[in-house]
Amino acid sequence: MYACEADYTNNVQILKAESVLYEYPDSAYTILKSISNPEKLSRADYAAWCLHFTHAQYKLFMNIESDSIINVAVRYYENSKLQKYRGTAYYLSGCISELLQRNKEALLAYKKAISDLDNIETSDILGLATLNMGYVYVKEKNYYHANEYFKKALKIFERTSNDRYKMYCYYQMSQMYFQLDQPFDSTMFYLNKAKNLREKLNNTALKYELIAYEGELLYNKDYRKAINHLTIGYKYCPSGRIRYAAILAHVYSRLNMNDSAKYYLEVSNKETSSSVNEVIKKLVNAYVYGNEGNYNQAYEAMKDAYIFQDSIFVAKLRDQIYSIDKQFDLVEKEKENAELKIANRSKIIWIAVLVIIVLIIINILLMINSQFKKKQLQQALEQQKLELELNKKESENRKKHDLLLSKLRQKIDMTINFNRVRQGQFDPVKQINYFDIIANEIILSEKEWQYYIDETNSLFNNKLIEIRNSHTELTPPDMIVISMICLGVDISDTCQVLNMTKNTMYSRRKKIKKRLNIDVEDDLEEWIRLNIKSFAA
């Protein structure tokens, strides 16, 4: 996880060196060299320093004997998201491995570089990694695959408009066409492309090498022109002098110019040369002996050349078959790994999708359950609150009912006692005074009756007002009787309070039934019970 968060450097000197690295590698090298104790820098700064320092050394053709420095950058960037620098690190690792003649490691590093750099914008480093892949295959004598990589590199450099590297691609493609025995016109076509770009760029380093290579292509077609071109290569290309001397000897022998042929043959014999040069030398000897009339020795020399050439061909074919077979195994292995990787990736994606779906479903169910429980709790709280309010109201109504009934009964009892006193044998004057005092204290007045009517109405949720409003013929005395019935006072007590006989009360009740539109046969108490619900209901 830490590696995935790897950062690039913000060191000013390293960034400055990077900015001039491609155009002025010597200046970049000087800047990086001036940093003392780079290994004490932070991991990000040190990795960047190792990357650009190795790059500057390689571009300046310095002798690099170890890959320890570039490996610091490879290890830092290999698991990071910095694809550009990771690809560059792999590219330089391949270059160093190739210098150290570890072609397999170089091939693997170049492939990693191409894989990383191909995912970002086209760059010269991507083209160079592809071009170097072709060089490695040339060393393995796998010319077909080498040519394929040279073609891919050419397309990349065409996109980057880098004529210098395009020139090298054309040159290498021409050589691969020659090695693969392709038509001479095609071989010369790519060589001429390389020559045109060389003249455009005024590149003197490759000038004489291209001229000498054209001489090699013409050595059995145009002898005079081949000699001119090969002589230039012999003079100005020291690294290929032995090879050019052997070919010049062969061309001169074909022209029956034995002295010149022997001169260049002696030059080519001074140093150990390649197997191809050995074949040329034997052919030169055969032509020289033949030109001198020594046909037996010419035959033996030609025979040796043929046998040697045949052994080279068999070895070359074996190497070619081995390289193709090895490449096929590598491709098949990569294909298998890619398919397995894709399959595993698909499984991981499907598993991740299923996990996400399950988590979403679980989350939805939890949310629904939470909402349901919340709703249940809210309903329970509301029900509890309602019950509390009902219980509170019921308790208040009971208290009010009991208090009202208590007051009324007290008044009833006092009225009864008063009536008894009024029927006694007392002094008339005193009796009158006494009656007035007691009456003011205990007898229910019209105002008090209205109080009882209002309290009864409140006790029974304003039902009495509703009945009076819907039956306007009802009188205040009627409402008193209805209130007494609602409070549960029996007829006898009601008659005592209202100072009525039972017959008068029955007559009053009939009038109330009529005013309420109730049949005479119906029970008034039952009607009131059904239409004016008690507080307990």
KAZISUL-V346879 format. One record per residue. N is the residue number from 1. PHI is phi in whole degrees, 0 to 359 (* if undefined). Layout:
# KAZISUL-V346879
<<N PHI> <N PHI>>
This chain:
# KAZISUL-V346879
<<1 *> <2 293> <3 296> <4 296> <5 262> <6 300> <7 253> <8 271> <9 290> <10 237> <11 289> <12 297> <13 294> <14 294> <15 296> <16 294> <17 298> <18 296> <19 293> <20 250> <21 300> <22 284> <23 268> <24 228> <25 297> <26 295> <27 294> <28 298> <29 298> <30 297> <31 297> <32 292> <33 293> <34 286> <35 282> <36 277> <37 51> <38 298> <39 293> <40 271> <41 289> <42 295> <43 301> <44 295> <45 293> <46 292> <47 297> <48 295> <49 298> <50 299> <51 298> <52 284> <53 293> <54 296> <55 298> <56 296> <57 301> <58 293> <59 291> <60 268> <61 58> <62 281> <63 281> <64 247> <65 258> <66 214> <67 256> <68 296> <69 290> <70 293> <71 294> <72 298> <73 293> <74 299> <75 295> <76 288> <77 269> <78 298> <79 250> <80 266> <81 265> <82 274> <83 298> <84 300> <85 283> <86 294> <87 297> <88 295> <89 297> <90 296> <91 300> <92 292> <93 298> <94 295> <95 298> <96 292> <97 298> <98 293> <99 297> <100 273> <101 63> <102 251> <103 295> <104 295> <105 296> <106 297> <107 300> <108 294> <109 295> <110 297> <111 296> <112 296> <113 297> <114 297> <115 299> <116 286> <117 286> <118 289> <119 273> <120 243> <121 296> <122 299> <123 223> <124 295> <125 296> <126 299> <127 295> <128 293> <129 297> <130 292> <131 298> <132 293> <133 301> <134 296> <135 298> <136 296> <137 293> <138 296> <139 297> <140 276> <141 61> <142 260> <143 291> <144 296> <145 292> <146 299> <147 296> <148 297> <149 289> <150 296> <151 295> <152 297> <153 297> <154 300> <155 297> <156 295> <157 289> <158 292> <159 288> <160 272> <161 58> <162 260> <163 294> <164 298> <165 284> <166 298> <167 300> <168 295> <169 297> <170 299> <171 297> <172 291> <173 295> <174 297> <175 295> <176 293> <177 299> <178 294> <179 292> <180 270> <181 57> <182 282> <183 306> <184 300> <185 298> <186 295> <187 300> <188 291> <189 301> <190 290> <191 296> <192 294> <193 300> <194 294> <195 296> <196 298> <197 292> <198 296> <199 294> <200 296> <201 274> <202 56> <203 272> <204 282> <205 296> <206 262> <207 302> <208 287> <209 294> <210 294> <211 297> <212 294> <213 296> <214 297> <215 298> <216 297> <217 294> <218 261> <219 297> <220 245> <221 238> <222 227> <223 299> <224 297> <225 292> <226 297> <227 298> <228 300> <229 291> <230 292> <231 295> <232 298> <233 297> <234 298> <235 280> <236 250> <237 236> <238 302> <239 294> <240 248> <241 300> <242 298> <243 295> <244 295> <245 295> <246 296> <247 290> <248 300> <249 298> <250 293> <251 294> <252 296> <253 292> <254 292> <255 267> <256 62> <257 255> <258 294> <259 298> <260 295> <261 297> <262 294> <263 298> <264 289> <265 294> <266 296> <267 298> <268 290> <269 278> <270 289> <271 230> <272 293> <273 238> <274 285> <275 297> <276 296> <277 296> <278 296> <279 296> <280 299> <281 299> <282 295> <283 294> <284 299> <285 300> <286 296> <287 293> <288 294> <289 297> <290 294> <291 295> <292 273> <293 88> <294 270> <295 287> <296 297> <297 293> <298 297> <299 296> <300 298> <301 295> <302 295> <303 297> <304 299> <305 297> <306 295> <307 298> <308 295> <309 297> <310 296> <311 295> <312 295> <313 298> <314 297> <315 296> <316 296> <317 296> <318 297> <319 297> <320 294> <321 296> <322 297> <323 295> <324 296> <325 297> <326 297> <327 296> <328 298> <329 300> <330 296> <331 295> <332 296> <333 295> <334 296> <335 297> <336 297> <337 297> <338 296> <339 296> <340 296> <341 296> <342 296> <343 297> <344 296> <345 296> <346 295> <347 298> <348 298> <349 297> <350 296> <351 298> <352 298> <353 298> <354 297> <355 298> <356 298> <357 298> <358 299> <359 297> <360 297> <361 297> <362 300> <363 297> <364 297> <365 298> <366 296> <367 296> <368 298> <369 298> <370 297> <371 297> <372 296> <373 295> <374 298> <375 294> <376 299> <377 298> <378 296> <379 296> <380 297> <381 295> <382 296> <383 297> <384 296> <385 297> <386 296> <387 297> <388 298> <389 296> <390 295> <391 297> <392 296> <393 295> <394 298> <395 297> <396 296> <397 295> <398 297> <399 299> <400 298> <401 298> <402 296> <403 295> <404 296> <405 294> <406 296> <407 299> <408 295> <409 296> <410 299> <411 296> <412 297> <413 298> <414 293> <415 296> <416 298> <417 297> <418 297> <419 297> <420 293> <421 296> <422 297> <423 273> <424 281> <425 261> <426 248> <427 298> <428 303> <429 293> <430 296> <431 296> <432 295> <433 298> <434 296> <435 298> <436 296> <437 294> <438 294> <439 299> <440 295> <441 273> <442 243> <443 281> <444 291> <445 269> <446 297> <447 296> <448 294> <449 298> <450 296> <451 299> <452 295> <453 297> <454 295> <455 294> <456 295> <457 300> <458 295> <459 296> <460 251> <461 57> <462 65> <463 291> <464 294> <465 296> <466 298> <467 293> <468 295> <469 290> <470 278> <471 231> <472 291> <473 285> <474 295> <475 259> <476 305> <477 301> <478 300> <479 293> <480 293> <481 297> <482 298> <483 297> <484 297> <485 295> <486 298> <487 278> <488 86> <489 280> <490 286> <491 294> <492 297> <493 296> <494 297> <495 295> <496 298> <497 295> <498 273> <499 58> <500 237> <501 275> <502 295> <503 295> <504 297> <505 294> <506 296> <507 295> <508 297> <509 295> <510 297> <511 296> <512 298> <513 299> <514 297> <515 290> <516 268> <517 63> <518 253> <519 298> <520 298> <521 284> <522 287> <523 273> <524 295> <525 301> <526 294> <527 295> <528 295> <529 297> <530 282> <531 264> <532 240> <533 292> <534 286> <535 297> <536 292> <537 288>>
